[in-house]
Amino acid sequence: MTMQNRNEGRDRLAIQPGATVDIIQKEDQGSGKKTRGIVQEILTNSQTHPHGIKVRLIDGRVGRVAQIIKPDGT
């Protein structure tokens, strides 16, 4: 994983509603388990956040973005 990939979930401008992302939900912070979904709403107001931008997925789950998934699945 490159430094760019590691930081992309911390920048609000890199995340748009409709984007596919991997999030880490609060209850999964200890294990680091990621959940994949589509962003419905961006919940973090600041431009950056050191632990990742908080989003709500279309299925209602909430977590911080760990990685943005590109259309080719990477």
C-alpha positions in Angstrom: 0.0 0.0 0.0 1.5 3.3 -1.0 1.4 6.5 1.2 -1.2 7.9 -1.1 -3.6 5.0 -0.5 -3.0 5.2 3.3 -3.9 8.9 3.4 -6.8 9.1 0.9 -9.5 8.3 3.5 -8.3 11.3 5.6 -9.1 13.9 2.9 -12.8 15.0 2.6 -12.2 16.2 -1.0 -11.2 12.7 -2.2 -14.6 11.2 -1.0 -17.9 11.8 -2.9 -21.4 10.4 -2.3 -21.7 7.3 -4.6 -18.1 6.3 -4.2 -17.2 2.7 -3.1 -15.1 2.7 0.0 -13.8 0.4 2.8 -14.7 1.8 6.2 -13.8 0.7 9.7 -16.8 0.8 12.0 -16.3 1.9 15.6 -16.9 -1.6 17.0 -14.2 -2.9 14.5 -11.5 -0.4 15.4 -9.6 -2.9 17.6 -9.5 -5.6 14.9 -9.2 -3.3 11.9 -12.0 -5.2 10.1 -13.1 -3.3 7.0 -16.6 -3.1 5.6 -17.1 -2.2 1.9 -20.0 -0.1 0.8 -21.2 3.0 -1.2 -21.1 6.4 0.4 -24.5 8.0 1.0 -23.4 10.9 3.1 -20.2 12.5 4.4 -20.5 13.1 8.2 -17.2 14.8 8.9 -17.3 18.6 8.5 -13.5 19.3 8.5 -11.4 18.9 5.4 -9.2 16.3 6.9 -9.3 13.9 9.9 -6.3 11.9 11.2 -8.4 8.7 11.7 -10.4 9.0 8.4 -13.4 10.9 7.2 -16.6 9.6 8.8 -19.3 8.5 6.3 -22.7 6.8 6.3 -23.1 4.1 3.7 -26.3 3.6 1.7 -27.1 0.6 4.0 -27.0 2.8 7.0 -23.7 1.7 8.5 -21.3 4.4 9.7 -17.5 4.4 9.9 -14.3 6.1 9.0 -12.9 5.7 5.5 -9.9 3.4 5.4 -9.6 3.2 1.6 -11.4 4.5 -1.5 -12.0 1.7 -4.0 -11.3 2.7 -7.6 -13.7 1.4 -10.4 -11.2 -1.4 -11.3 -11.5 -2.7 -7.7 -8.2 -1.5 -6.3 
